[in-house]
Amino acid sequence: MPPTAPDPSSGEQLPVRTAAVWAALDPLVGAGGALRVLDVGGGSGGFAVPLARLGHEVTVVDPSADALATLERRAQNAGVGARVRGLQGDGDQLHELPLGGTGDGGGYDLALCHAVLEVVDDPATTLREITRALRPGGQVSVATANRAGAVLARALSGHPKEALALLEDRDPAPGRTRPARRRFGPADLLALVEGAGLTPGEWRGVAVVADLLDASSGADPAAVRRLELALAAASPYRDVATGLHVLATRP
């Protein structure tokens, strides 16, 4: 492991709100061997650059040219430009991109699909495309917005009508020019994962308390991180987290 690599378990240089995701990835990305990682919708490299600093080879697919340009600068500044590759494209069209090594004879060891299923045209198609890009035994990390967490967040911020709309799976702001983001329940997420031919592990809550804390609260980040990890797999706390996460395996 390079001496400059962040330690996901400690959360060094990593957001507290993603502590549960990194904890789930730790056994894979910290095992010592270099992995081929596909980050779909990885944007400017919030996960890709830390993974590259751990020694992994990361391909980021994102539709935004601006985000990929930021990714390149960020990777170069971190000294891992040679281990990060950006490709402009969409998650539901991975078969059209020069990913390399896909199919039963090759493929990626790990794929990330974080904050993507909320905005793509067809979440099921996107997950199937990601599954095909994995090697047999490869794993995909899926993180999505949690409907229950969104309902509570809207209610606590003084918007009960929007909270009720989200509870009923309606657009909380009808008439908007952009499509509403999807929110998922745990059962929805697991059904999507299984429908793509993946075997899901245990689901976790993401940002159970981190998003509820005011930035000026002065809460100790290390203490918040420990609390996040303790609550991530425990109901009823994980059920109302901002996000949901599951690590799933291609048989």
PyMOL commands that set and color helices and strands:
alter all, ss='L'
color gray80, all
select helices_A, chain A and resi 16-29+48-53+65-77+81-83+91-96+123-133+147-156+160-167+186-195+210-212+221-231+238-240
alter helices_A, ss='H'
color red, helices_A
select strands_A, chain A and resi 36-40+57-62+84-88+108-114+134-145+199-200+204-206+243-249
alter strands_A, ss='S'
color yellow, strands_A
deselect
rebuild
show_as cartoon
